[in-house]
Amino acid sequence: MNDKAPPAPPADPALTALRAEIDALDDAMHDLLMRRAAVVSRMAASRAKTGGGSPLRPGREAAVLRRLLARHQGALSRGAVVRIWRHIFMAHTAIQGGFTAAVAASSEGAPSLALAREHFGTQTPLTAFASPAQALAALSAGKASVAVLPAPSGEGEGAWWQSLEAPRLCIVARLPFLADAMRADAALVVAPVPPDASGEDRSLVRLEGSADASRDSFARQLAEAGLVGRVVCLLRQGGRSLALAEIDAFIAAGDPRLATLHAVLLGAYAVPVAGDVS
């Protein structure tokens, strides 16, 4: 009986060469990641010296992703590019200081929790809270870097925008950034920093009117002020009406058009990009 194992088949030279090329590419990508981390560390040191505040820059991240997706080609999906760079962003944000998220999620399967994990990565500590008010309280107390809240859609949990303490707390991002026609869930990110423009943004403002004010009357006010947008939510409260309007532009604090409307600027977010075409 021959116990010797049969000889291994000869390696395919073409496959061996391809594997060697992949190894070289892995080393090159790792070198670039280490260089990027070194630059981020220098930025963190500079920010600490000058009191530059939070490293959170959702607008710049969105602009980077749009630039990469505009030049992207080949078999790697757009979704994979976004997920890879989201992990890179968050890993390098962590270098600049601890980053945590308070998420309004009434259960483990809540959409906002899944959206937060997808956007901020598996290494970012997430704490779930039963309501948007509790998540915002954690943010206000400095127990989280951001709060992830359900996108407004009316009353209940979606009406947290009516009492958002802007400009101390601002809406800075919308999730998911990669649009998916099959996914209706959305969330907004609130942070104790002003939003930064990405180049293609929408702003959110809170308008107040009389008890009988309608969506149409608020829409007319926007048009008269020279703003293009729509009323997302309308609430009746204590003899007054509150409207949440979404404007098709980045509006900076102090914009004179807001004064004519007696509007409160709640923040802005980068317009989501298209996903993969099936």
C-alpha positions in Angstrom: 0.0 0.0 0.0 1.4 3.4 -1.0 0.7 6.0 1.6 2.4 8.8 -0.3 0.2 11.7 -1.4 0.0 12.2 -5.1 2.1 15.0 -6.3 0.5 18.4 -6.5 -0.4 19.5 -10.0 1.9 22.1 -11.5 0.9 25.6 -10.8 -0.7 27.6 -13.6 1.9 30.2 -14.5 -0.8 32.7 -15.5 -2.7 32.3 -12.2 0.5 32.6 -10.2 1.4 35.8 -12.0 -2.1 37.2 -11.3 -1.9 36.4 -7.6 1.5 38.0 -7.4 0.1 41.1 -9.1 -2.8 41.2 -6.5 -0.3 40.9 -3.7 1.7 43.8 -5.0 -1.5 45.9 -5.3 -2.5 45.0 -1.7 0.9 46.3 -0.5 0.4 49.5 -2.6 -3.1 50.1 -1.2 -1.8 49.4 2.4 1.0 51.9 1.8 -1.5 54.5 0.7 -3.8 53.8 3.7 -0.8 54.3 6.1 0.1 57.6 4.3 -3.5 58.8 4.5 -3.6 58.0 8.3 -0.3 59.9 8.8 -1.8 63.0 7.0 -5.0 62.6 9.2 -2.9 62.5 12.3 -1.2 65.7 11.3 -4.6 67.3 10.7 -5.7 66.1 14.2 -2.6 67.7 15.8 -3.2 70.9 13.9 -6.8 71.0 14.9 -5.9 70.4 18.6 -3.5 73.3 18.5 -5.9 75.8 16.9 -9.1 74.6 18.6 -10.6 73.6 15.3 -13.4 71.6 16.8 -15.0 68.4 15.5 -13.4 66.4 12.6 -16.9 65.6 11.3 -17.2 66.8 7.7 -20.2 65.0 6.0 -20.3 67.4 3.1 -16.6 66.9 2.2 -17.1 63.1 2.5 -20.0 63.3 0.1 -18.0 65.4 -2.3 -15.1 62.9 -2.2 -17.5 60.0 -2.9 -19.2 61.8 -5.8 -15.7 62.5 -7.3 -14.7 58.9 -7.0 -18.0 57.5 -8.4 -17.8 59.9 -11.4 -14.4 58.3 -12.4 -15.3 54.8 -11.4 -15.5 52.0 -14.0 -15.1 48.2 -14.1 -16.6 45.3 -12.3 -16.5 46.7 -8.8 -19.9 48.0 -7.9 -20.7 51.6 -6.9 -22.1 50.2 -3.7 -18.8 48.5 -2.9 -16.9 51.8 -3.5 -19.1 53.7 -1.1 -18.9 51.0 1.6 -15.1 50.8 1.3 -14.6 54.5 1.5 -17.2 54.9 4.3 -15.0 52.5 6.4 -11.9 54.5 5.5 -13.6 57.7 6.5 -14.7 56.4 9.9 -11.4 54.6 10.6 -9.5 57.9 10.0 -12.1 59.9 11.9 -11.5 57.6 14.9 -7.8 58.6 14.7 -8.8 62.2 15.4 -10.8 61.3 18.6 -13.5 59.0 19.9 -16.6 58.9 17.7 -19.9 57.5 18.9 -23.5 57.7 17.7 -26.8 57.8 19.6 -29.5 56.1 17.5 -33.2 56.5 17.9 -34.2 52.8 17.6 -37.1 51.3 19.5 -35.9 47.8 18.6 -32.8 45.9 17.4 -34.4 45.7 13.9 -35.2 49.4 13.6 -34.2 50.8 10.2 -32.3 53.7 11.7 -30.0 51.3 13.5 -29.2 49.5 10.3 -28.6 52.7 8.4 -26.3 54.0 11.2 -24.2 50.8 11.1 -24.0 50.9 7.4 -22.9 54.6 7.3 -20.6 54.8 10.3 -19.1 51.3 10.1 -19.1 48.3 12.4 -16.3 49.7 14.6 -18.2 52.9 15.6 -19.9 52.4 19.0 -23.7 52.8 18.6 -26.1 53.3 21.5 -29.8 52.7 20.8 -32.4 54.9 22.5 -36.1 54.3 22.6 -37.0 57.8 21.1 -35.5 60.7 19.2 -35.8 62.9 22.3 -33.6 60.5 24.3 -31.0 60.3 21.5 -30.9 64.1 21.2 -30.5 64.4 25.0 -27.5 62.1 24.9 -26.0 64.3 22.1 -26.7 67.5 24.0 -25.0 66.0 27.1 -21.9 65.2 25.1 -22.4 61.4 25.4 -22.4 61.0 21.6 -20.8 62.7 18.6 -24.0 62.5 16.5 -27.6 61.4 16.8 -29.3 59.4 14.1 -33.0 60.0 13.9 -35.8 58.8 11.6 -36.4 61.1 8.6 -39.4 63.3 9.4 -42.7 62.1 7.9 -45.3 63.6 10.1 -46.2 63.3 13.8 -44.9 60.9 16.4 -41.2 60.0 16.2 -40.9 61.9 12.9 -41.9 65.2 14.5 -38.6 65.7 16.5 -37.7 68.5 14.1 -40.2 70.9 15.7 -38.1 71.3 18.8 -34.6 70.8 17.4 -32.3 73.4 19.1 -30.7 74.9 16.0 -28.1 76.3 15.5 -26.7 74.5 18.6 -27.6 71.2 17.0 -27.9 70.9 13.2 -28.9 68.4 10.6 -25.7 67.5 8.8 -26.4 64.3 6.7 -29.1 62.1 5.3 -28.8 58.3 5.2 -28.4 56.3 3.1 -26.1 58.3 0.9 -26.3 55.7 -1.9 -29.9 55.8 -3.0 -31.7 52.5 -3.4 -35.0 52.4 -5.2 -36.0 49.3 -3.2 -35.4 51.0 0.2 -37.9 53.5 1.6 -36.2 53.9 5.0 -34.2 57.1 5.6 -32.6 58.8 8.6 -31.1 62.2 9.4 -27.9 62.8 11.3 -27.8 65.6 13.8 -24.5 67.0 15.2 -23.3 69.9 17.4 -21.6 71.4 14.4 -22.9 73.4 11.3 -23.3 71.4 8.1 -20.7 71.8 5.4 -21.6 72.1 1.7 -20.9 69.2 -0.7 -21.7 71.0 -3.9 -25.2 69.5 -4.3 -27.2 69.9 -1.2 -30.7 70.4 0.3 -31.4 72.6 3.3 -34.1 72.1 5.9 -35.9 75.1 7.5 -38.7 75.3 10.1 -41.5 77.8 9.3 -44.2 79.0 11.6 -47.6 80.3 10.7 -51.2 80.8 11.9 -53.3 77.9 13.0 -55.0 77.7 9.6 -51.9 78.0 7.5 -51.7 75.4 4.7 -49.0 73.7 2.8 -49.8 75.9 -0.2 -49.5 79.1 1.9 -46.1 78.0 3.2 -45.0 77.1 -0.4 -46.0 80.5 -1.6 -43.9 82.1 1.2 -40.9 80.1 0.0 -41.4 81.1 -3.6 -41.8 84.8 -2.7 -38.5 84.6 -0.8 -36.8 83.2 -3.9 -36.4 79.7 -2.5 -37.1 76.5 -4.5 -38.3 73.7 -2.4 -41.3 71.9 -0.9 -43.1 71.4 2.4 -42.2 68.0 3.9 -44.3 68.1 7.1 -47.1 70.2 8.5 -48.1 70.2 12.2 -50.8 72.0 14.1 -49.7 72.9 17.6 -51.2 75.2 20.2 -52.9 77.6 17.9 -50.1 77.7 15.3 -48.8 75.7 12.4 -45.3 74.5 12.0 -43.9 73.5 8.6 -40.7 71.6 7.7 -39.5 72.8 4.3 -36.8 71.2 2.2 -34.9 73.7 0.0 -33.0 72.7 -3.1 -29.8 74.5 -2.2 -27.2 74.9 0.6 -28.4 77.8 2.7 -25.8 79.4 5.0 -26.6 80.8 8.5 -27.5 84.4 8.2 -29.1 84.2 4.7 -31.3 87.3 4.5 -34.1 85.2 2.9 -34.6 83.4 6.1 -35.2 86.6 8.0 -38.1 87.5 5.6 -39.6 84.2 6.3 -39.0 84.2 10.0 -37.6 80.8 9.4 -35.2 78.7 11.5 -32.4 77.0 9.6 -32.2 73.4 10.9 -29.3 72.3 8.7 -28.5 70.7 5.3 -27.5 67.4 3.8 -25.7 66.2 0.7 -28.1 64.9 -2.0 -27.8 61.1 -2.2 -26.2 59.5 -5.3 -27.6 56.8 -7.5 -26.8 53.2 -6.8 -25.9 50.5 -9.2 -28.1 50.0 -12.3 -29.3 46.4 -12.4 
